[in-house]
Each structure stands twice: as structure tokens, then as C-alpha cells.
Amino acid sequence: MPKAKKSKSKNKPEAPAGRRAAFAEALVDIKRELDVLERERINAERQLQTARTELQKTKVALNITQSQELSLRDKLSALINKETQLTLKREKLEEKLDEVKEKVGRVRKIEGELEEI
């Protein structure tokens, strides 16, 4: 069962002036400290918001960089495929050139034999 509160008596003597001054000074000190803590809290919140903003910017930049990387990888793959096709085409053309050189050599041989006749 809760205890009943005693009613305040109007006849209570007031605190001595020295005590009252000490309490007043303590209250001023507490208010001053609360003000300092409030400024620190506001500063910390600003720093946190700045960090969040920077983190968000970094995330966006990272996403862009990753997209660019994927795009460059795709382009590189396409270039590698094209290089492979061109290499094969060059090899075929070199083979044809060798065949043409052989034919030209045979024609010149026959031409030389015909001139002897």
C-alpha cells in the first residue's frame, strides 16, 4: 500500500540565505552544463548527418563506378571477339596470299619455259 504524502506546512522555516545561494549557483551550473551538452548534441547530430550524406554520395559514386566497370567489361568482351574474328580473317587471307604467290610462281615458271621454246 502506498504511503500517504505529508502535506506541506506553510509554517516551515525557509532555507538559510547561504543554502539558497548555493542552490541557485548549483542550478546555474547545471543549466550551463545542460547548454554545453545541448550544443554538443546538436554538433554530433550535424556531424552524423554530414557523414550520412557523404556515405550516400559514396554509395551513388560506387554504383556509377560499378556500372561503368560492367559497361567497360562488355565493350572489352566485344573487342576481344572482334579481334578473334579479325585474326581468323587475317590468317585466311595470308593463306590465300600464299596460294596466289605459288600460282604466280608457277605461271612465271611456265612463262619462262615457253620463252625457251
PLY file of the C-alpha trace (Angstrom):
ply
format ascii 1.0
element vertex 117
property float x
property float y
property float z
element edge 116
property int vertex1
property int vertex2
end_header
0.00 0.00 0.00
1.45 3.41 -0.99
2.45 5.78 1.71
0.38 8.87 2.11
2.19 12.10 1.36
2.57 14.53 4.14
1.03 17.85 3.40
3.38 20.75 3.20
3.21 23.02 6.06
3.09 26.73 5.43
4.81 27.26 8.69
8.10 25.65 7.56
11.10 27.88 8.04
12.79 29.00 4.79
16.26 27.76 3.91
19.06 29.98 5.11
20.30 32.52 2.59
23.66 30.75 2.19
21.97 27.49 1.28
19.61 29.25 -1.05
22.53 30.93 -2.81
24.35 27.59 -3.11
21.25 26.01 -4.65
20.86 28.93 -7.03
24.52 28.65 -8.04
24.17 24.88 -8.48
21.13 25.43 -10.70
23.07 27.95 -12.79
25.95 25.47 -13.14
23.54 22.69 -14.11
21.86 24.93 -16.69
25.26 25.91 -18.09
26.29 22.24 -18.34
22.96 21.37 -19.97
23.55 24.13 -22.53
27.02 22.74 -23.27
25.61 19.23 -23.63
22.83 20.52 -25.89
25.39 22.23 -28.17
27.47 19.05 -28.23
24.39 17.00 -29.12
23.47 19.38 -31.94
27.06 19.30 -33.22
27.13 15.49 -33.07
23.82 15.31 -34.96
25.22 17.64 -37.65
28.32 15.50 -37.96
26.20 12.38 -38.19
24.04 13.95 -40.91
27.17 15.03 -42.80
28.56 11.50 -42.53
25.27 10.05 -43.77
25.25 12.46 -46.71
28.84 11.60 -47.60
28.06 7.90 -47.29
25.09 8.29 -49.62
27.23 10.17 -52.14
29.85 7.45 -51.90
27.22 4.77 -52.49
25.96 6.60 -55.59
29.51 7.04 -56.87
30.23 3.36 -56.23
27.11 2.32 -58.14
28.13 4.54 -61.05
31.65 3.11 -60.97
30.32 -0.45 -60.92
28.01 0.31 -63.84
30.91 1.81 -65.76
33.02 -1.24 -64.96
30.33 -3.58 -66.30
29.95 -1.46 -69.41
33.71 -1.48 -70.00
33.83 -5.25 -69.45
31.11 -5.70 -72.08
32.98 -3.45 -74.51
36.20 -5.31 -73.84
34.49 -8.66 -74.49
33.10 -7.31 -77.77
36.56 -6.06 -78.77
38.13 -9.42 -77.90
35.52 -11.19 -80.05
36.16 -8.78 -82.91
39.92 -9.26 -82.54
39.44 -13.04 -82.71
37.36 -12.71 -85.87
39.90 -10.38 -87.47
42.76 -12.72 -86.55
40.97 -15.63 -88.23
40.21 -13.49 -91.28
43.86 -12.37 -91.48
45.05 -15.99 -91.28
42.71 -16.97 -94.12
43.87 -14.02 -96.21
47.52 -14.93 -95.56
46.78 -18.49 -96.72
45.10 -17.14 -99.89
48.04 -14.79 -100.47
50.46 -17.72 -100.16
48.35 -19.69 -102.68
48.34 -16.73 -105.08
52.12 -16.37 -104.71
52.52 -20.06 -105.53
50.31 -19.69 -108.61
52.23 -16.60 -109.73
55.46 -18.56 -109.26
54.12 -21.44 -111.38
52.88 -19.05 -114.07
56.32 -17.39 -114.24
57.96 -20.80 -114.44
55.68 -21.78 -117.30
56.26 -18.39 -118.91
60.00 -18.92 -118.67
59.70 -22.41 -120.18
57.56 -21.02 -123.02
60.11 -18.33 -123.78
62.77 -21.01 -124.13
60.81 -22.77 -126.80
0 1
1 2
2 3
3 4
4 5
5 6
6 7
7 8
8 9
9 10
10 11
11 12
12 13
13 14
14 15
15 16
16 17
17 18
18 19
19 20
20 21
21 22
22 23
23 24
24 25
25 26
26 27
27 28
28 29
29 30
30 31
31 32
32 33
33 34
34 35
35 36
36 37
37 38
38 39
39 40
40 41
41 42
42 43
43 44
44 45
45 46
46 47
47 48
48 49
49 50
50 51
51 52
52 53
53 54
54 55
55 56
56 57
57 58
58 59
59 60
60 61
61 62
62 63
63 64
64 65
65 66
66 67
67 68
68 69
69 70
70 71
71 72
72 73
73 74
74 75
75 76
76 77
77 78
78 79
79 80
80 81
81 82
82 83
83 84
84 85
85 86
86 87
87 88
88 89
89 90
90 91
91 92
92 93
93 94
94 95
95 96
96 97
97 98
98 99
99 100
100 101
101 102
102 103
103 104
104 105
105 106
106 107
107 108
108 109
109 110
110 111
111 112
112 113
113 114
114 115
115 116
